[in-house]
Amino acid sequence: MSSPEINSEKCNGCGLCVSVCENNGLIMVESHVVFVGGEECTWCGMCEAVCEQSAIACPYEIVIADTANS
């Protein structure tokens, strides 16, 4: 799985995304957000939702499994 996409040109270093990340998948480094790892990220999308600068995108594909015939 890919990581959240962080646009460092849009990031103003406010830290909102870091504060809502329950698994410490994001950290601040020199006033910019850095994604630190895949296992920490649960792809909840909260970081993207709170970013007022639209600096974070969490692109992922939603797959609906047909379990009725399983």
C-alpha positions in Angstrom: 0.0 0.0 0.0 1.3 3.5 -0.7 1.7 6.1 1.9 -0.3 9.3 2.3 0.8 11.9 -0.2 2.2 15.0 1.5 2.6 18.2 -0.5 5.4 20.0 1.4 4.8 23.2 -0.6 1.2 23.4 0.8 2.1 22.3 4.3 2.3 25.2 6.7 3.5 23.1 9.6 0.4 23.7 11.8 0.6 20.1 13.2 -3.2 19.4 13.1 -2.6 16.2 11.2 0.0 15.0 13.6 -2.3 15.7 16.6 -5.1 13.6 15.1 -3.0 10.6 14.1 -3.7 8.0 16.8 -0.9 5.7 15.7 1.9 8.2 15.4 2.3 7.6 11.6 3.0 11.3 11.1 5.7 13.4 12.7 7.0 17.0 12.4 10.5 17.5 11.0 11.7 21.0 10.5 8.2 22.5 10.4 6.9 20.0 7.8 4.9 16.8 8.2 6.6 13.5 7.4 5.0 10.0 7.1 7.0 7.6 9.1 5.7 4.2 8.2 3.1 1.9 6.8 2.4 -0.2 9.9 1.6 2.8 12.0 -0.9 4.1 9.4 -4.4 2.6 9.5 -5.6 4.8 6.6 -8.3 6.4 8.7 -8.1 9.6 6.6 -8.3 11.9 9.6 -5.0 13.7 8.6 -6.4 14.5 5.2 -9.8 15.6 6.7 -8.2 18.1 9.2 -5.6 19.6 6.8 -6.9 23.1 6.1 -4.2 23.6 3.4 -5.1 20.4 1.5 -1.5 19.3 1.8 -2.3 15.6 2.6 -4.0 13.2 0.3 -4.8 9.6 1.2 -5.5 7.9 -2.1 -6.8 4.4 -1.8 -9.1 2.1 -3.5 -12.3 0.9 -1.8 -13.1 -2.7 -2.6 -16.4 -4.3 -1.7 -16.2 -8.0 -1.5 -19.2 -10.2 -2.4 -19.4 -12.4 0.7 -22.9 -13.8 -0.1 -21.4 -16.5 -2.3 -18.5 -17.3 -0.1 
